[in-house]
Amino acid sequence: MLKPKKMKKARIIVLKSAAEKLLKDLHLAGLVDIRKTRYEGLDQGRPLPSFDEISSLLLELRSVMTLISPYAPEAVERPAIIEGGRAIKEARELEIGGPLRELNKKANQLNEKLKNLESRAGTVQKLMHFSGVNFGRLDTKTVSLKVGEIPQVKIDPLHRKMDKAKAHCRLVSDPSSNITLVLYEEKSVGVVDNILAEAGFTEIVLPEGMSTPAETLERLKKEEKAAAEELEAARKEMAAIAAENYNRVAALLASLQVDAERAEIASRFSESSTLYVLEGWILAERFGKLDGIVRGYSGKAVLQDVPFGHGELPPTVLDNPKAAGPFEFLTESYSLPNYFELDPTLPYMIGLPILYGMIVGDFFYGIISILLGYFLMQKFRKSYTMYNVSRIWFYSGFVTLIFGVIYDEWGGFTHQMLLNWLGSWIGMKEVLSQPLYTGFLRMQNILTLVGMTAFVGMLHLGAGFALGAVNEWRHNRKHAIAKIAWIGVELGILLTLLPVIGLVAEPALLQAGLVLLGISVIALAATEGILGIIELPGLLGNILSYTRIAAIGIVGIVIAEFLLNQFLIPSPEQGLLAIALIPIFLVLHVANAFLAMFESLVQGGRLNIVEFRSKFLHGGGETFSPFALKKD
């Protein structure tokens, strides 16, 4: 489980006459992650001869599907894959693309016509005040007209300007709006245009063939009705074509996409005039199944198990129990381990909940983490990210219960304070006043807590270095020794500090620690050079970053114990006020718990992914993507 699943490299040599059928079998089996191959003396592969026609048919089918999708029937069947070249034949015979495009073009033109008619009708509607005016007869060789909008307050000044300019014109206004009709002699057009522009006159373009407003509006409504009926007929015709052909087009589209994948994959092969050579990665446990498929070709295809070394990088398939799912999510989200590295999922599964529990550290907050995590798991079941984050909260809540008991934290109370408070409500304060045990109180042991979290950091980082040594041992002993040297540095620092800070009164430990530290530093210099020496202060920074566990945990205690429990705790003496305070008290504790959950996940995740992971994992693993039918 600490290693990815074992892979094998498969090579298949197949005659071109059998290639198409073999590709179909490989596609259906979904076993091999086919990679690009290149062999001296062989040409680079090209797609199968059918690929160009399939691509052309796919373009046509996608165009058809775009046109009929708005009219898709309610009962849509799951597309069934049509095998054996029948899909290509049926797609050739499908002749609905042309009629659909014509109908769609007609529908678009009718839509534009309807919009135009509606706009013209709206213009005419504004002119209904001039119901007795036949606009078509007013516009002659000597007399012209303009209709437009101008504020009523500007009408009189406009009259005076026209008279002053000796422009022979007449203005007819609609008192209920700003619409004005301007009649003028053709010879005065220049003067009239200038005066109207200065007055802020906005001209309204009259519809073509304008007569009286009522007659014109009636004509436009008739045209609009006819266009709408024609548009509805075109849509019904498209809907009828869709109802008859939608499922068939969907099936052909799905089938040709499969055929295109099979035809295109040949471009990854090497080829001669008579055969193909293809290579890919397969899970070792499924190699026998692939062998069975190839043996069915009776000498037309041969399977080889190709040895590979560290120069090649197989894809990574993680191998973890189902319960590790949310922690595998973290592994996949931050660069997969490469095939030759250890999988950090199980270390995450152990380390993250422990760090989370150390930070939250409250029994009741652990219960909230479990309940809230479970609730969010149900709510976000379809969200890959949120579902896995919620599962981490759920699982880590159980570890938090343990730390809640160790820290003696129960919703910001010690168990004795909680029993006293409960006793005050039920009249048994004296009976419930005796402590049941003595916990490790974080607020009263801050320095010890900081030291403890630093020690946890040393253990966590030491485990990372140990995993790094295992990773490197087979292919780079020098780097593996460097990882062991880092463990020696950590242990040397620890042995040196124990007597110095007075935890152990044994001077020999100081000497042993200094000797071990010196040997480890020399080993680092020998294996990693000057860079290893430069990174020594960084190790101290890594260890000290774990003391944030103490800092964040203390903040949560301050909020719970010194703010919520000090000022908002309901008591029997408060009477009705206590009843009103209970929901506020509980909601604020839940909010504080959620804040602690969020911070603990972020910090616990950071310590695992940034500090711990970097000590043994390079990453860069490739995802295993077998040549297979795509799942819906």
Number of C-alpha atoms within 10 A of each C-alpha: 13 15 20 19 16 17 18 19 20 23 18 18 21 23 21 19 12 14 20 17 14 21 18 20 16 21 20 12 16 17 21 24 20 23 16 15 17 17 11 7 9 15 14 19 21 16 17 17 10 15 19 14 12 21 17 10 21 21 12 18 21 14 14 22 20 11 19 23 13 11 18 19 17 7 8 11 12 11 15 14 17 18 13 11 12 13 21 20 11 14 19 13 9 15 10 14 16 11 13 20 15 12 19 18 13 16 21 13 14 21 15 12 16 20 13 14 21 15 13 18 20 12 17 23 14 15 22 15 15 19 13 11 15 16 19 14 11 14 15 11 9 11 17 17 19 21 21 19 17 20 13 16 9 13 17 11 12 18 16 11 16 19 13 9 13 12 19 17 19 15 17 13 20 16 10 8 14 17 24 25 20 17 19 20 17 17 14 17 16 10 14 23 13 10 17 19 11 9 16 13 21 15 16 17 12 17 17 9 9 16 19 19 23 18 14 20 22 12 14 19 15 13 15 20 14 14 19 17 13 15 21 14 14 20 17 13 15 23 20 16 17 24 18 13 19 22 19 18 21 22 19 26 26 19 21 26 19 21 26 20 18 25 23 19 19 24 16 20 25 23 25 14 9 9 19 24 24 24 24 21 23 24 21 13 11 13 19 11 12 18 16 11 15 21 14 11 15 8 11 17 21 16 19 12 13 12 8 11 8 9 6 8 15 24 26 25 22 24 16 18 11 8 11 17 17 23 24 23 15 21 21 14 10 12 15 24 26 22 24 21 22 21 26 26 26 19 18 23 20 13 18 24 24 21 26 29 29 24 28 36 33 32 26 23 27 29 17 21 29 22 15 20 25 18 14 18 21 11 13 15 13 10 11 11 14 17 19 22 21 24 24 25 29 24 19 27 31 19 20 29 24 18 24 25 20 19 20 23 28 22 25 26 18 21 21 18 17 17 19 20 20 16 16 16 13 9 12 14 15 11 10 18 17 13 13 9 10 13 16 16 14 20 15 9 11 14 12 13 21 19 16 16 24 22 18 18 23 23 16 21 26 22 18 24 25 18 25 25 24 18 22 20 15 10 11 11 15 16 18 22 22 24 29 21 24 24 23 22 25 24 20 24 18 18 22 22 17 17 18 14 9 9 9 13 12 12 14 12 19 21 15 14 24 20 14 21 24 15 16 23 21 16 22 27 17 15 19 17 12 11 11 17 15 11 13 14 9 11 17 14 12 18 21 18 16 25 19 17 28 23 15 17 23 19 14 21 23 14 16 21 19 13 13 20 17 12 10 16 16 22 17 14 10 11 10 11 12 16 13 12 16 14 12 15 17 15 12 15 21 18 12 19 24 18 14 24 24 16 19 25 23 13 20 25 21 14 25 22 19 13 20 24 24 16 20 24 23 15 19 15 19 16 16 17 17 19 21 19 16 9 4 4
